[in-house]
Amino acid sequence: MERESIRLTVPATSAAVRIARAGAAAMATRAGFSYREAEELRLAVGEAAALLAPDPDGDGTLVIAYDVEDEMLSINLRLTDQGGATVDVPDVAAAVLDASVDTWRLGDDGRRMVLHKRGHPDADDD
């Protein structure tokens, strides 16, 4: 599969988390991920977006880049135009991320979260 990319720019509000999740599920499905893998990714992106944009009336912008190549989906969520940042990932959120994606990391002083998940074409859908 050739590299495919989608970029979304949404307000850094808790309501925008749904948009981030929908984009992840759509890109995973397009890349051939199983239903379960797409749902795991949707859950992880929702968790990451909620950590970066937790407020209903948050300031700033959340920029989300979805990139897929060779059954690997990388999602880069970046908070811009805002003074606050996520410093720590709570244990529960870390457990969700660990269970849902292959790798993740928090960077840029808590203003960026990068997630990676590899699809498995032979995965069972249940």
N, C-alpha and C positions, 0 to 999 in steps of 0.2 A: 504494500500500500504506500502510495506517495504521502509525503507529509501534508497534513491538513491542519489548519489553524482557524480558531475563532477568537475574537477579542470582544469583550463586553466591558462597558464602563457604566457603572450604576452608582446611585447615591450610597454612601456608607451608612445605611440604615438597616435595622433588623428586617424590615419588609423586603429588602433587596436580596436577602438570603435565599428566598424561593427562586428567584431568577438564576442565581448562581447554581443552585441544585439542578434546575431544569436544564441548563446548558450542559452540565456534566453528564447527566443521563442521556441527553440527545447525542452528544459527541461519543460517548461510550457505545451506544447502540449502533451508531453509524460505523464505528471502528470494528464492530463484530463481537463486542463483549457479550457474555451471557447475561441473562436477566439478573442473576444474583450479583455478578461483578458490577453491572451498571448500578444496581441498588446500593452496593457497598460504596461505590465511588460517590454516588449522590449523597449518601450519609456523611462521608468524610468531607466533602466540599461544603455541605451545610454547616458542619461543625467548625471548619476553618473560617468560613465567612462570618459565622456568628461570633467567633472570637475576635475577628478584626473589626466587625461592625455590630456591636451588641446593642446600641441605643436606637430606640424608635425614631428619634429625631437627630441622629448622628450628623456630624459635620464631615465634610470631605467627600472623597470619591473612592470607590473600590474598583480597581481595574483587574479584570480576570482574563487570563490568557489560557486557552485550551489548545494543546498541541498533541497530535497523534501521529506516530510513525512506527511502523513495524510492530504493531500490537502493544505499543507503550503509549499510554496517555499521561501527559504531564500537565499539571494545572498550577498556574502561578497566580496567586491572589496578592494584590499589592494595595496598600492603603496610601492615598495621597491627600495632600491639602488638609491634613489634620494634625493637631499637636499631640493628641493621645496615642498610645500604642499598647499592644498586648505585650507585657513583659514576661509573664509565665503562662504556661499551658496547664490548666488544672489536670489532676490525675485522671479524672473521668474522661475528659476530652482527649487526653493522650491515649487512653485505652481504646476509645472509639477509633481514633486515627490509626493506631497500631493494628487493629483488627480489620480495618477497611481498605488500607492501601499498602503497597509494598514498602515505600519510604515516604517520609515527610520531614520537613524541617522549618523552623521559624527563623527568620533572618531580618536584617535591616533594623535592628533594635525593636523587634516585635511588629514591624510594619509590613512584613511579607511572609507568606506561607506558601511553600512549594510542596506539591503532592505528586507522587508517581505511582501508577498502577499498570501492570502488564496484564493484558487479556490472555485468556487461555482458550483457543478455539474449540478444544475438545471438552470444555467444562460442561457439566450437567446443569440444566435449568430445572429447578424444582419449584 
